[in-house]
Amino acid sequence: MSTVAYGETVEILTPESKVVCLVLNVEAQKIGAIVLDADTHVKPGQFVISRDVLLSVPTGEALLGRIINPLGKPVDDKGPIAARGHRWSKL
């Protein structure tokens, strides 16, 4: 087990994609995390890798009137968002 921090994002490696999760609990032999992406292919025993990055969301006027998911990806079919910067979570 590698070193993982509270508020960091990790990825579960599924056969179809990498599923992003947010670490909310760190114990000696396990972590607790919530899934921030589609979880339909997540199963017990899959590998998890640390991204070594804290959760962040895009910022700027380009987000006004847009609908995004918890990862800051647009879900409103209006194309990509040209964010001015990122803000890190203060969990």
N, C-alpha and C positions, 0 to 999 in steps of 0.2 A: 504494500500500500504506500502510495506517495503522499507527500505533504499537501493537504488541501486546506484552504481557508474559508471561513464563514463569509458568505456573500460572493464567493467565486463561482464561475460557471464551469460545468463539466459536460462532457458529451458521452452519451451512450451509443455504442457502435452497433447498429442494427444492420441486417443484410441490405435494407433499402436506403438507409440514410444515417446521418449523425443526428441524434436528438439532444437538444440543449436543455440542461437542467440547472437550477440554482441551488447551491449548497446552503442549507439552513441549520444543520446540526452536524457537529464533528465530534466523534468519539474515538477511542483508542483503536478499534478494529473495524469501524464502519462509519459511514456518513449518512445523513438524511438530506434528500434533495427533492425539489418539486420540478416537474416537467413543464417547460415553457413552450414546447413545440408539440407537434402531433405525436401522440403516444401509442398509436394503434399497433406498432411493430415492436414495442418494448416488451421484453420477456426476461424472466429470471436467468441469471448466468451469463448475460451479455457483458462484454468488456466496457469499462468506463475510463475515459482519459481526462486528465486535468487540462484545461485550456490556459491555466495560469493567468486568468483575466477576471477582474471584477465585473459584475453586471453593469452595463451602461446603456443609455438610450440616446437616440439622436436629438439634437436641439436646433432651434432656429425657426424663422418665419415660414420656411417651406413645409412645416408640420401643421400650420393653421388650416383647419377644416379637413384634415386627413384622418383616416382611421388606421391605427397600427396595432400589431400584436405586442405581447410583452417583450419581444426581442427588437422592437422598433422597425419591423418589416411592414410595408403597407399591405392592407387587406381590402382596399377600396377600389381596386382595378383602375387606378388613376396613374399608374406607372411608378417608377422609382422616386425616392425622396432625396433631394439634394440638400442634406443636412449641413448646417454651418459648423457644428461641433458635436460633442458627446458629453453627457453628464453621467457621472458615476453614482451608483446607489449608495445611500448612507443608511444601511440596514442597522 
